[in-house]
Amino acid sequence: MTDEEPAENISGGTAGGGQSATFDPETAGTRAETVVDRLGEMYWTKTYGGRDAYECLVRTILSQNTSDKASQPAHDDLMARYGGGEDANSEGNIDSTDLARALADADQPELAETISSAGLYNQKSERIIALAQRICEEYGGEAGFDGFVRDSDPEAVRSTLLDMNGVGPKTADCVLLFAGGRGGVFPVDTHVHRIARRMGLAPADADHETVRAYLERDVPAAKCGFGHTAMIQFGREYCSARKPACLDDPDACPLAGHCDQIGVYPAADDVVDPSETA
């Protein structure tokens, strides 16, 4: 097992915060927990928290409708232009730049050019600026927003995030997990949605929110964080949408013994979305 995450993972790799967690696979109480424990053995077991909440929002918005390979350079370029400098405060001391304030005042075409590698750059730049302005108006900037995300009631935080333009359930949950360090949050992206239904951990026709409800019910709170990031990696390496490892060789998948293979038909060399089997 490795404690290092690939830099392209949504958690931000070693810069994503979090600490190694311990667990005993023999105590798993549900099949979903057994799967998450096995993923932990394959990849990593970490608890998360400590990311800047607004930067986490920005990073997740950049990742929408694109790959991490495309969104990572956009994030790096954005941080280099707007988040890497230092300013002197009124007492003359040096403070790190407040990313929310920097982006609230950003020129939209310039920001769009900066994040162009992430795709949909005009829409994303407009959303990032609007969110920055709202955070500055309502929370006084990045630090106030961090405090809200980390200390307020998690349901109130999630509701507030979902009220923000461009923030959907997955984005809100990523902020709660990676910035807020909230246990029991299992963000559902396209990989998690596919794998949970394909394995039979959630109904075949479940939407993203229903998959989240099943996983958060069946996976202990402390394991939801690494369950999310490790399942993403498993989806990239083994359980892809069109060519899962088991399609050609049932023994090629390390989780074959825990999977219902819903929508996967090796004999016909065919794969369909699990919802088509419901």
PyMOL commands that set and color helices and strands:
alter all, ss='L'
color gray80, all
select helices_A, chain A and resi 13-16+25-27+31-42+53-63+68-83+99-104+108-114+116-118+121-139+142-151+154-162+169-179+190-199+208-218+221-237+245-247+250-252+256-258+266-268+274-277
alter helices_A, ss='H'
color red, helices_A
select strands_A, chain A and resi 19-20+46-47+86-88+94-96+264-265+270-271
alter strands_A, ss='S'
color yellow, strands_A
deselect
rebuild
show_as cartoon
